[in-house]
């Protein structure tokens, strides 16, 4: 019996996608790899139960935005500065786990 495609989100993949996005730029500045662990855990918990059909950028962006706003106490201006990276993160999650996901190898 083969596994369903696309697979549901897994914590390790969410961690990798958040770290690659490095929305705050902390990792680029030399912060430890687990810098975003609270946000990764919260994001995974928020989306792990969602069906594939709901894992779209449109649905994911408000979730990611809320997590970031609360974690980093962002005001409207600070949030607007981060919006492109947050949109990119939502799009990457959709690309790997959303309804149009196709088999792929990260870092290939």
C-alpha positions in Angstrom: 0.0 0.0 0.0 1.5 3.3 -1.0 1.4 6.5 1.1 -1.0 9.3 0.1 0.3 12.1 -2.1 1.0 14.7 -1.2 2.0 13.7 2.3 0.7 15.7 5.2 3.0 18.3 6.7 5.7 17.0 9.0 7.5 19.0 11.7 11.0 18.4 10.2 9.9 19.8 6.8 8.1 22.8 8.4 11.3 23.5 10.4 13.4 23.4 7.2 11.0 25.7 5.3 10.9 28.2 8.1 14.6 28.2 8.5 15.2 28.7 4.8 12.8 31.6 4.8 14.6 33.2 7.8 12.0 35.9 7.9 13.8 37.9 10.7 17.3 37.3 9.2 18.5 35.9 12.5 20.0 32.8 11.0 21.9 34.8 8.4 23.3 36.8 11.3 24.6 33.6 12.9 21.8 32.6 15.3 21.5 28.9 16.2 19.4 26.8 13.8 16.6 26.4 16.4 16.1 30.2 16.6 12.6 29.8 15.1 11.6 26.7 17.0 8.6 28.2 18.9 7.2 29.5 15.6 7.9 26.2 13.8 6.1 24.3 16.5 3.1 26.6 16.5 2.9 26.6 12.7 3.1 22.8 12.5 0.4 22.5 15.2 -1.8 25.0 13.3 -1.6 23.2 10.0 -0.9 19.5 10.7 -4.6 18.7 10.9 -5.6 20.6 7.7 -6.6 18.6 4.6 -4.4 19.0 1.6 -7.1 21.0 -0.2 -6.7 23.8 2.5 -3.0 24.0 2.3 -2.9 26.9 -0.1 -1.0 30.2 0.2 -4.3 32.0 0.6 -5.2 29.9 3.7 -1.7 29.7 5.0 -0.7 33.3 4.9 -3.1 34.5 7.7 -1.8 31.6 9.9 1.8 32.5 9.3 1.1 36.2 9.7 -0.7 35.7 13.1 2.1 33.5 14.4 4.8 36.1 13.4 2.8 39.0 14.6 2.3 37.5 18.1 5.8 36.0 18.4 7.7 39.2 17.4 5.1 41.8 18.6 5.0 43.3 15.2 3.1 46.5 14.4 1.6 47.2 11.0 4.8 48.7 9.6 7.1 45.9 10.8 4.6 43.3 9.5 4.5 45.0 6.1 8.3 44.8 5.9 8.2 41.1 6.5 5.2 40.4 4.3 7.2 39.3 1.2 9.1 36.7 3.1 5.9 35.5 4.9 4.1 35.2 1.5 7.1 33.2 0.2 7.0 30.9 3.2 3.3 30.3 2.8 3.9 29.6 -0.9 6.7 27.1 -0.1 4.4 25.2 2.3 1.8 25.0 -0.4 4.3 23.9 -3.0 5.4 20.9 -0.8 2.1 20.0 0.9 -0.8 21.7 -1.0 -3.3 20.4 -3.5 -0.9 20.9 -6.5 2.2 19.4 -4.8 4.3 17.2 -7.0 7.0 14.8 -5.9 10.3 16.7 -5.5 13.5 16.6 -3.7 14.5 19.6 -1.6 18.0 21.1 -2.2 18.2 19.4 -5.5 
